[in-house]
Amino acid sequence: MHHEDEVRLIAYQIWEEQCYPEGRELEHWFKAEAVWQERQGQIQHIAKDQPSRTDLPAPRLTRARKQAGAAPRRSR
């Protein structure tokens, strides 16, 4: 979903939560922008805090890939 679509959805949810008031579209839009920005900051923070998973085993190659020595090509 694109930024504007996400903000529009958040603004609509705010409008619903406030029992559908009229004439407060800009207020809801700016509040939705702030909510979107906060969520993006949280997502980036979480992504930075994720440790690399060196404890996981490397992916296994299938027998066909081992024999071919490379990844199989997809047919169209």
C-alpha positions in Angstrom: 0.0 0.0 0.0 1.3 3.5 -0.8 1.9 6.2 1.7 -1.1 8.3 0.7 -3.4 5.3 0.8 -2.2 4.3 4.2 -2.7 7.8 5.6 -6.2 8.0 4.0 -7.1 4.7 5.8 -5.8 5.9 9.1 -7.6 9.2 8.7 -10.8 7.3 8.0 -10.4 5.2 11.1 -9.8 8.3 13.2 -13.0 9.8 11.7 -15.0 6.6 12.6 -13.6 6.6 16.1 -14.8 10.2 16.6 -18.3 9.3 15.5 -18.1 10.8 12.0 -17.8 14.5 12.7 -18.0 16.9 9.8 -15.6 19.7 8.9 -12.5 18.1 10.5 -10.9 16.5 7.5 -7.6 18.4 7.7 -7.3 17.6 11.4 -7.8 13.9 10.8 -5.4 14.0 7.9 -2.6 15.6 9.9 -3.2 13.3 12.8 -3.1 10.3 10.4 0.2 11.6 9.0 1.6 11.8 12.5 0.4 8.2 13.2 1.9 7.0 9.9 5.3 8.7 10.7 5.4 7.2 14.1 4.7 3.7 12.8 7.4 4.1 10.2 9.9 5.1 12.9 8.9 2.0 14.9 9.3 -0.2 11.9 12.8 1.1 11.2 13.7 0.9 14.9 12.6 -2.8 15.0 14.5 -3.6 11.8 17.7 -2.1 13.2 17.3 -4.0 16.5 17.0 -7.4 14.8 20.2 -9.4 15.4 21.5 -11.3 12.4 20.7 -15.0 12.8 24.1 -16.6 12.6 22.7 -19.4 14.8 20.5 -20.7 12.0 21.9 -23.3 9.6 22.6 -22.3 6.1 19.9 -23.3 3.6 20.3 -26.7 2.1 20.7 -27.2 -1.6 18.5 -29.6 -3.4 20.1 -32.6 -5.0 19.3 -31.2 -8.5 20.9 -27.8 -7.7 24.0 -29.6 -6.3 24.3 -31.7 -9.4 23.8 -28.8 -11.7 26.2 -26.6 -9.7 23.9 -23.6 -10.0 20.3 -22.6 -9.4 17.9 -24.0 -11.9 16.4 -21.6 -14.4 12.8 -20.9 -14.5 10.9 -21.7 -17.7 8.4 -19.3 -19.0 
